[in-house]
Amino acid sequence: MVADTAASSSAVPAWFDSYQKDVAARARKLNIPGYAMVFYQQGEKPVVVVQGVTHRGGSKISPDTVFRLASVSKTFTGVLMAKMVAGQQLNWQTQLVELVEQPDFNSQYTDKLQLEHLIGQSSGYMPNAYDNLIEADYPVKRVLKQLADLEPLCSPGQCYTYQNALFGTLENYFSSQNTSYHRQLQTQLFDPLGMQTASAGKGALMSSSQWARPHIAIARNRWREGDVENNYYRFAPAAGVNASIADMSVWLRAMLGEYPNIVSPQLISDVTTPRVKTKRETYRRGWREHLKDAHYGLGWRVYDFEGYKLVYHGGWVKGYRADVSFSPETGAGFAMLINAESNMINYTTAELWSAHFEAFRTAQQREAASAQNNTP
């Protein structure tokens, strides 16, 4: 189901209809240029809601409009590397120095780093180390050289230290294997899953038949169309994937186990098993009243959300915001893509899950009461 501002159908849960109307009203108040979101419940058709335009004078957002996913890209990278581990091309204990054909990347610190520390955000380096160099458009090799000399805060695997720069090692690895991150995503995930508009890289975004332009805040509730920047695309495994909300619907279904020949149940378990605690996430604005615990898996965050396991990742690059999340317990998934750097998304995803879990609990209670009443 698709709607410009509202979804109305007997197949749409009442709580979601109310929720998406609230989101639409909030987006209009904030003058958000455009967004797309999908709620998927296993056994039902995905409910897609779109609103706004790609840019001033542009076309209306549609289910096939392509957005930048920013750090939601890490969910694809985690699954891709897990597939390679399952295929015995690599293992989680592969040393990162083996993946980089760059002598000055070797140091007393980097020789302890393994693939699982990279994908699991537990390298030990200061969080977001040298993101400033990425944003200054420094090449991958130069950023990695700087990183090699950085003294870690803790031993690998011992603490949560979120990184983007370190993902550049994977670009080097794929290049050394006469392939690329983009090609591996396409052949191992996008094509098999039928994700028809998904891609990686700036060129791929801008050559899409319809894509949402980035918008930067210039004042309260005012936005300016910006340029698509190269910087994080140079570190594509960290933040270089593009997709439409139609693609994200497929991605959610894959992570909920509906494509077992492509994304196996064991692989899903591997990437969504909590590995390192991320206590700071429990204080996150818009989420803190809901989260009891938080960890990072392999390319995915793993939350205890009001007693339910919620697997999640967010993304933010200049001009875009993105969220993707799913509940293995209830068989539901949600994604939202925005072509503006709006903090609205800090609240919308958490509010969606709070409403969904409340409805799920209510339904369970009704079923329990009905079963009790029907007991002889």
ABEGO torsion letter per residue (X at the ends): XBBAABBBBAABBAAAAAAAAAAAAAAAAAGBABBBBBBBBBGBBBBBBBBEBABBGBBBBBAABBBBAEAAAAAAAAAAAAAAAAAGABBAABBAAAABBBAAABBAAAAABBAAAAAAGAAGBBBGBGAAAAAAGBBAAAAAAAAAABBBABBBGABBBBBAAAAAAAAAAAAAAGBBAAAAAAAAAAAAAGBAABBBEAAAAAABABBBBBBBBABBGBBBBBBBBAAAAABAAAAABBBBAAAAAAAAAAAAGABAAABBAAAAAAAABBABBBAAAAABBGAAAABABBBBBBGBBBBBBGGBBBBBBBBBBBGBBBBBBBBAAAGBBBBBBBABBBAAAAAAAAAAAAAAAAAAAAAAAAAAAAAAAABX
